[in-house]
Amino acid sequence: MTGTGVAWTDVLTAFCLVLVIEGLLPFLAPGRWKDAMRQVAGVDDGSLRRIGLISMILGVALLYLVRSTT
């Protein structure tokens, strides 16, 4: 496979893992998950954007650390 093919394989693998991780809480504790979603629905857009930005920055930083040590 070419370098581009490997990159797409990595992206699809990561996406599949996101789906598995995202599905854990609704599967294991659906009631608590619904309560959490109700609380999130009440949070203003600006706060959600900040949480999303912090999450993305943290994810990129952790990914950098993991990839640089291997």
C-alpha positions as CSV (number, residue, x, y, z in Angstrom):
1,M,0.0,0.0,0.0
2,T,1.1,3.5,-0.6
3,G,1.6,6.1,2.2
4,T,-1.7,7.6,1.5
5,G,-3.5,4.2,1.8
6,V,-1.9,3.6,5.2
7,A,-3.0,7.1,6.4
8,W,-6.6,6.4,5.4
9,T,-6.4,3.0,7.1
10,D,-5.2,4.7,10.3
11,V,-8.0,7.3,10.1
12,L,-10.7,4.7,9.6
13,T,-9.2,2.6,12.4
14,A,-9.3,5.7,14.7
15,F,-12.9,6.4,13.7
16,C,-13.9,2.8,14.4
17,L,-12.3,3.0,17.9
18,V,-14.2,6.3,18.5
19,L,-17.5,4.5,17.7
20,V,-16.6,1.7,20.1
21,I,-15.7,4.1,22.9
22,E,-18.7,6.3,22.3
23,G,-21.0,3.3,22.5
24,L,-19.7,2.0,25.8
25,L,-21.6,4.3,28.2
26,P,-25.0,4.0,26.5
27,F,-24.5,0.2,26.5
28,L,-23.3,-0.1,30.1
29,A,-25.4,2.6,31.8
30,P,-28.2,3.9,29.5
31,G,-30.0,5.8,32.3
32,R,-26.9,7.6,33.5
33,W,-26.0,8.4,29.8
34,K,-29.5,10.0,29.3
35,D,-29.1,12.0,32.4
36,A,-25.7,13.3,31.2
37,M,-27.1,14.2,27.8
38,R,-29.9,16.2,29.5
39,Q,-27.3,18.1,31.4
40,V,-25.2,18.7,28.3
41,A,-28.3,20.0,26.5
42,G,-28.6,22.8,29.1
43,V,-25.0,24.0,28.7
44,D,-24.6,27.2,26.6
45,D,-23.0,27.0,23.1
46,G,-19.9,29.0,24.2
47,S,-19.1,26.6,27.0
48,L,-19.6,23.6,24.7
49,R,-17.2,25.1,22.2
50,R,-14.5,25.7,24.8
51,I,-14.9,22.1,26.1
52,G,-14.6,20.8,22.5
53,L,-11.5,22.9,21.8
54,I,-9.9,21.8,25.1
55,S,-10.7,18.2,24.2
56,M,-9.2,18.5,20.7
57,I,-6.0,20.2,22.0
58,L,-5.6,17.5,24.7
59,G,-6.2,14.8,22.2
60,V,-3.6,16.2,19.7
61,A,-1.1,16.6,22.6
62,L,-1.6,13.1,23.8
63,L,-1.4,11.7,20.3
64,Y,1.9,13.6,19.8
65,L,3.3,12.2,23.0
66,V,2.2,8.6,22.2
67,R,3.5,8.8,18.7
68,S,6.8,10.4,19.6
69,T,7.7,7.7,22.2
70,T,7.1,4.8,19.8
